[in-house]
């Protein structure tokens, strides 16, 4: 493990630089960080020179000791006090060497070929400042396939909950926004835009960055061939006070500037259609995967049942993700406590019966992790 700060200079020799740096901001949740890093380090050689940069943003659990076990395979940036997602990402990018920088959440599991797909797409689209990946929930439904602006002037993950192989989610194309949970950023635009805005707290920073990039004349793209699993609920509280503050800040800054575009995608993807006659009304048809139908204030029973079932499945999925992560963290704490106890017993057996015996604490205080 190499520990550095955000001011560490990059190599001056272009031949010695990795083409791509993967920046992973982490705050606690050591077990999912290990899962992510092990997956990255186990990838087969795809001839893409890469660097792993992990920003430990004030973790108080087992994360520091975990990162130490990876030795020189990763570069670690340590913040003693949490700076938040934007601050951690900015520090990681500043310390990274690659001209392409990929921001990757620690609650992700990349699939084979994900990195080469992103990098190759970026080479093929030199005007793209950001290239986002396809993110899937563990049940192989879509979490991210681009972000569209709805008629409410708010960003929405388009086709969230759709099957992973649905044709509408398998088209690489431009969007106004993609998520930074896994996205490639070009260093030039990043430096020009001064990275992520720390006014946002652990959410919406990527939305703001993409809109600023678009405003500056850059393109934002979605690469459907780069596929990553995302345990979104393991690290994000979508009903927190910070989330509400982020939405208010977005509204102040962008609500009157963005243009709704979700219906354009629905139309292009054949999920919404209209038949025009000489006189109104026109005839609309919509895929049941996309929307239900309401007449006045009443919705059809089948549509209401479908909506309720979809919501129940999503709640169960997210609760299952959170529960699994908490079980893994509890197991990790138990293993660490057993290790400390074994070390203590070895030390005491070497001392014999002489001197005073000082029993260690259970280790729970140091190992307790905030949810």
C-alpha positions as CSV (number, residue, x, y, z in Angstrom):
1,X,0.0,0.0,0.0
2,X,1.2,3.5,-0.8
3,X,-0.2,6.4,1.1
4,X,-0.2,9.8,-0.6
5,X,-1.9,13.1,-0.4
6,X,-3.8,15.0,-3.0
7,X,-0.8,17.1,-4.0
8,X,1.4,14.2,-5.1
9,X,2.7,15.0,-8.7
10,X,1.9,12.7,-11.6
11,X,4.8,11.1,-13.5
12,X,6.2,13.5,-16.1
13,X,7.1,10.7,-18.6
14,X,3.9,9.8,-20.6
15,X,5.2,6.3,-21.2
16,X,5.3,5.6,-17.4
17,X,1.7,6.8,-16.8
18,X,-1.2,4.3,-16.7
19,X,-3.8,5.1,-19.3
20,X,-6.6,4.7,-16.8
21,X,-6.9,5.4,-13.1
22,X,-9.7,3.9,-11.1
23,X,-10.6,6.1,-8.1
24,X,-12.7,4.4,-5.4
25,X,-13.9,6.6,-2.5
26,X,-14.7,4.6,0.6
27,X,-16.1,5.4,4.1
28,X,-16.5,2.3,6.3
29,X,-18.2,-0.8,4.9
30,X,-14.9,-2.7,4.7
31,X,-16.4,-5.9,3.5
32,X,-17.9,-4.4,0.3
33,X,-14.6,-2.5,-0.3
34,X,-12.8,-5.9,-0.1
35,X,-15.3,-7.4,-2.5
36,X,-14.8,-4.6,-5.0
37,X,-11.0,-4.6,-4.8
38,X,-10.7,-8.3,-5.0
39,X,-12.9,-8.3,-8.1
40,X,-10.8,-5.6,-9.8
41,X,-7.5,-7.3,-8.9
42,X,-8.7,-10.7,-10.2
43,X,-9.5,-9.3,-13.6
44,X,-7.7,-10.9,-16.6
45,X,-5.2,-8.8,-18.5
46,X,-7.0,-6.7,-21.1
47,X,-3.9,-4.7,-22.1
48,X,-5.2,-1.6,-20.5
49,X,-2.6,0.0,-18.1
50,X,-4.4,0.8,-14.9
51,X,-3.9,2.3,-11.5
52,X,-6.1,1.7,-8.4
53,X,-6.6,4.7,-6.1
54,X,-8.6,4.2,-3.0
55,X,-9.6,7.3,-1.0
56,X,-10.3,6.3,2.6
57,X,-12.6,9.2,3.7
58,X,-12.3,9.0,7.4
59,X,-13.3,5.4,7.9
60,X,-13.5,4.3,11.6
61,X,-14.0,0.5,11.0
62,X,-11.6,-2.1,9.6
63,X,-11.0,-0.3,6.4
64,X,-7.5,1.1,7.1
65,X,-6.2,-2.3,8.1
66,X,-7.9,-3.9,5.2
67,X,-6.3,-1.5,2.7
68,X,-2.9,-2.1,4.2
69,X,-3.1,-5.8,3.2
70,X,-3.1,-4.9,-0.5
71,X,0.4,-3.5,-0.4
72,X,1.7,-1.7,-3.5
73,X,-1.2,-2.9,-5.6
74,X,-3.2,0.1,-4.6
75,X,-2.5,3.8,-3.9
76,X,-4.3,4.9,-0.7
77,X,-5.3,8.5,0.1
78,X,-6.2,8.8,3.7
79,X,-8.6,11.5,5.1
80,X,-8.6,11.5,8.9
81,X,-11.9,13.4,8.8
82,X,-14.6,12.6,6.2
83,X,-14.7,15.2,3.3
84,X,-17.8,13.6,1.6
85,X,-18.1,12.0,-1.8
86,X,-17.2,15.0,-3.8
87,X,-14.1,15.9,-1.7
88,X,-12.9,12.3,-1.7
89,X,-13.3,12.0,-5.5
90,X,-11.5,15.3,-6.1
91,X,-8.6,14.2,-3.9
92,X,-8.4,10.8,-5.7
93,X,-8.4,12.3,-9.2
94,X,-5.7,14.9,-8.1
95,X,-3.5,12.0,-7.0
96,X,-4.2,9.7,-9.9
97,X,-1.9,9.4,-12.9
98,X,-4.2,8.4,-15.7
99,X,-5.6,10.6,-18.5
100,X,-8.8,8.7,-18.2
101,X,-10.1,8.6,-14.6
102,X,-12.9,6.3,-13.6
103,X,-14.9,7.0,-10.5
104,X,-16.1,3.7,-9.0
105,X,-18.2,3.2,-5.9
106,X,-17.0,0.6,-3.5
107,X,-20.4,-1.0,-3.5
108,X,-19.9,-2.3,-7.1
109,X,-18.8,-5.6,-8.6
110,X,-17.5,-5.1,-12.2
111,X,-18.1,-7.8,-14.7
112,X,-15.6,-9.1,-17.3
113,X,-14.7,-6.6,-19.9
114,X,-16.3,-3.6,-18.2
115,X,-13.1,-1.5,-18.3
116,X,-12.1,-2.1,-21.9
117,X,-15.6,-1.3,-23.0
118,X,-15.5,2.1,-21.2
119,X,-12.0,2.9,-22.5
120,X,-12.7,1.8,-26.0
121,X,-15.9,3.8,-26.1
122,X,-14.1,6.9,-24.9
123,X,-11.5,6.5,-27.6
124,X,-14.3,6.2,-30.2
125,X,-16.1,9.3,-28.9
126,X,-13.4,11.9,-28.2
127,X,-16.0,14.7,-27.5
128,X,-17.4,12.7,-24.6
129,X,-16.3,14.3,-21.3
130,X,-18.1,11.5,-19.3
131,X,-19.0,7.9,-20.2
132,X,-21.2,6.0,-17.9
133,X,-21.7,2.3,-17.5
134,X,-24.7,0.0,-17.3
135,X,-25.4,-0.7,-13.6
136,X,-27.4,-3.7,-12.5
137,X,-29.0,-4.7,-9.2
138,X,-28.1,-8.2,-7.9
139,X,-31.3,-9.6,-9.4
140,X,-30.2,-8.6,-12.9
141,X,-32.6,-5.6,-13.3
142,X,-31.4,-2.2,-14.4
143,X,-30.2,0.3,-11.8
144,X,-28.7,2.8,-14.3
145,X,-28.9,3.0,-18.1
146,X,-28.6,6.7,-18.3
147,X,-30.3,9.6,-16.6
148,X,-33.2,11.5,-18.2
149,X,-34.9,14.7,-17.2
150,X,-38.6,14.2,-16.6
151,X,-41.5,16.6,-17.1
152,X,-41.0,17.5,-13.4
153,X,-37.6,18.9,-14.4
154,X,-35.9,16.4,-12.1
155,X,-33.4,13.7,-13.1
156,X,-34.5,10.1,-13.2
157,X,-32.7,6.8,-13.8
158,X,-34.3,5.8,-17.1
159,X,-35.7,2.3,-17.2
160,X,-34.7,1.5,-13.6
161,X,-36.1,-2.0,-12.8
162,X,-36.2,-3.1,-16.5
163,X,-34.6,-6.5,-17.3
164,X,-30.9,-6.2,-17.9
165,X,-31.1,-7.4,-21.5
166,X,-34.1,-5.2,-22.6
167,X,-33.3,-3.6,-25.9
168,X,-34.0,-0.1,-24.6
169,X,-31.2,-0.5,-22.0
170,X,-28.7,-2.0,-24.5
171,X,-28.2,1.0,-26.7
172,X,-25.1,3.1,-26.2
173,X,-26.0,6.8,-26.7
174,X,-25.9,10.4,-25.5
175,X,-27.7,11.6,-22.3
176,X,-27.6,14.8,-20.4
177,X,-26.5,12.9,-17.3
178,X,-25.0,9.6,-16.2
179,X,-24.2,8.4,-12.7
180,X,-20.7,8.6,-11.2
181,X,-21.2,5.3,-9.4
182,X,-19.2,4.0,-12.4
183,X,-18.2,6.5,-15.0
184,X,-15.1,7.5,-17.0
185,X,-14.0,11.1,-16.9
186,X,-11.5,12.8,-19.2
187,X,-8.9,14.7,-17.2
188,X,-9.1,17.9,-19.4
189,X,-12.8,18.7,-18.8
190,X,-12.5,17.6,-15.2
191,X,-9.7,20.1,-14.6
192,X,-11.5,22.9,-16.5
193,X,-14.7,22.3,-14.5
194,X,-12.8,22.0,-11.2
195,X,-14.1,18.5,-10.5
196,X,-17.2,17.8,-8.4
197,X,-18.9,20.6,-6.5
198,X,-18.5,20.0,-2.7
199,X,-21.6,22.0,-2.1
200,X,-23.5,18.8,-2.7
201,X,-23.3,16.2,0.1
202,X,-23.0,12.6,-0.9
203,X,-25.4,12.8,-3.8
204,X,-26.3,14.8,-7.0
205,X,-22.6,15.9,-7.5
206,X,-22.6,13.8,-10.7
207,X,-25.8,15.3,-11.9
208,X,-24.4,18.8,-11.4
209,X,-21.1,17.9,-13.0
210,X,-22.7,16.4,-16.2
211,X,-24.9,19.5,-16.6
212,X,-22.0,21.8,-16.2
213,X,-20.0,19.8,-18.7
214,X,-22.9,19.9,-21.2
215,X,-23.3,23.7,-20.6
216,X,-19.5,24.0,-21.5
217,X,-20.1,22.2,-24.8
218,X,-19.0,18.7,-23.8
219,X,-21.0,15.5,-24.5
220,X,-22.2,12.9,-21.9
221,X,-22.5,9.3,-23.1
222,X,-23.8,6.0,-21.8
223,X,-21.9,2.8,-22.7
224,X,-24.3,-0.2,-22.6
225,X,-21.4,-2.7,-23.1
226,X,-19.7,-1.8,-19.8
227,X,-21.7,-3.8,-17.1
228,X,-21.2,-3.4,-13.4
229,X,-23.4,-4.7,-10.5
230,X,-24.3,-2.0,-8.0
231,X,-25.4,-2.6,-4.4
232,X,-26.8,0.9,-4.3
233,X,-28.7,0.6,-1.0
234,X,-25.6,-0.5,0.9
235,X,-24.1,2.9,1.0
236,X,-26.8,5.6,0.4
237,X,-29.6,7.0,2.4
238,X,-32.1,8.4,-0.1
239,X,-34.4,9.9,2.5
240,X,-31.8,11.8,4.6
241,X,-31.8,15.6,5.3
242,X,-28.7,15.8,3.1
243,X,-30.6,14.3,0.2
244,X,-33.4,16.8,0.5
245,X,-30.8,19.7,0.7
246,X,-29.1,18.3,-2.4
247,X,-32.4,18.3,-4.3
248,X,-33.1,21.9,-3.2
249,X,-29.7,23.0,-4.4
250,X,-30.2,21.3,-7.7
251,X,-33.6,23.0,-8.1
252,X,-32.1,26.4,-7.4
253,X,-29.3,25.9,-9.8
254,X,-30.8,23.8,-12.7
255,X,-34.6,23.5,-12.5
256,X,-35.1,26.4,-14.9
257,X,-32.2,25.4,-17.2
258,X,-32.7,21.7,-17.9
259,X,-35.0,20.5,-20.6
260,X,-37.2,17.3,-20.2
261,X,-36.1,14.6,-22.6
262,X,-37.4,11.3,-21.1
263,X,-40.3,11.1,-23.6
264,X,-37.9,11.3,-26.5
265,X,-36.2,8.1,-25.4
266,X,-39.5,6.4,-24.8
267,X,-40.6,7.3,-28.3
268,X,-37.3,6.2,-29.9
269,X,-37.3,2.9,-28.0
270,X,-40.8,2.0,-29.1
271,X,-42.2,2.0,-25.6
272,X,-44.6,5.0,-26.4
273,X,-46.4,5.5,-29.7
274,X,-49.1,7.7,-31.1
275,X,-51.5,7.4,-34.0
276,X,-52.7,10.7,-35.5
277,X,-56.0,11.0,-37.4
278,X,-57.6,14.0,-39.1
279,X,-59.2,15.1,-35.8
280,X,-58.4,14.7,-32.1
281,X,-58.2,12.7,-29.9
282,X,-55.1,10.9,-31.0
283,X,-54.6,7.3,-30.0
284,X,-51.7,6.6,-27.5
285,X,-50.2,3.2,-26.7
286,X,-47.7,2.5,-24.0
287,X,-45.7,-0.5,-22.9
288,X,-46.8,-1.9,-19.5
289,X,-43.2,-2.1,-18.6
290,X,-43.0,1.7,-18.9
291,X,-46.2,3.0,-17.4
292,X,-49.7,2.4,-16.2
293,X,-52.8,4.2,-17.4
294,X,-55.0,6.4,-15.3
295,X,-58.4,7.9,-16.3
296,X,-59.0,11.1,-14.4
297,X,-58.1,10.3,-10.8
298,X,-58.7,6.6,-11.2
299,X,-56.0,4.0,-12.2
300,X,-56.9,0.7,-13.7
301,X,-56.8,-2.2,-11.2
302,X,-54.2,-4.2,-13.1
303,X,-51.9,-1.2,-13.4
304,X,-52.2,-0.4,-9.7
305,X,-51.5,-4.0,-8.8
306,X,-48.5,-4.1,-11.1
307,X,-47.1,-0.8,-9.6
308,X,-47.6,-2.1,-6.0
309,X,-45.9,-5.4,-6.8
310,X,-42.9,-3.6,-8.5
311,X,-42.5,-1.4,-5.4
312,X,-42.6,-4.3,-3.1
313,X,-40.0,-6.2,-5.0
314,X,-37.7,-3.1,-5.0
315,X,-38.1,-2.7,-1.2
316,X,-37.4,-6.3,-0.6
317,X,-34.3,-6.2,-2.9
318,X,-32.9,-3.2,-1.1
319,X,-33.6,-4.6,2.4
320,X,-31.9,-7.8,1.4
321,X,-28.8,-5.9,0.1
322,X,-28.5,-3.9,3.4
323,X,-29.0,-7.0,5.5
324,X,-26.4,-9.0,3.7
325,X,-23.9,-6.2,4.0
326,X,-24.5,-5.9,7.8
327,X,-24.1,-9.7,8.2
328,X,-20.8,-9.6,6.4
329,X,-19.6,-6.6,8.5
330,X,-20.6,-8.4,11.7
331,X,-18.7,-11.5,10.6
332,X,-15.6,-9.4,9.8
333,X,-15.7,-7.8,13.2
334,X,-16.0,-11.2,14.9
335,X,-13.0,-12.5,13.0
336,X,-11.0,-9.5,13.9
337,X,-12.0,-9.8,17.6
338,X,-10.9,-13.5,17.5
339,X,-7.6,-12.5,15.9
340,X,-6.9,-9.9,18.6
341,X,-7.8,-12.4,21.4
342,X,-5.5,-15.0,19.9
343,X,-2.6,-12.5,19.8
344,X,-3.3,-11.6,23.4
345,X,-3.3,-15.2,24.5
346,X,0.0,-15.8,22.7
347,X,1.5,-12.7,24.4
348,X,0.3,-13.8,27.8
349,X,1.6,-17.4,27.4
350,X,5.0,-16.0,26.7
351,X,5.0,-13.8,29.8
352,X,4.1,-16.8,32.0
353,X,2.6,-15.8,35.4
354,X,5.0,-13.0,36.2
355,X,3.8,-9.4,36.4
356,X,0.3,-8.0,36.3
357,X,-2.1,-9.3,33.8
358,X,-3.9,-6.7,31.7
359,X,-6.9,-8.1,29.8
360,X,-7.7,-6.4,26.5
361,X,-11.0,-4.9,25.7
362,X,-13.3,-6.9,23.5
363,X,-12.4,-4.7,20.6
364,X,-16.0,-3.7,20.0
365,X,-15.4,0.0,20.6
366,X,-12.8,0.2,17.9
367,X,-14.5,-2.1,15.6
368,X,-18.1,-0.9,15.8
369,X,-19.2,0.5,12.4
370,X,-21.8,3.1,11.9
371,X,-24.7,2.0,9.7
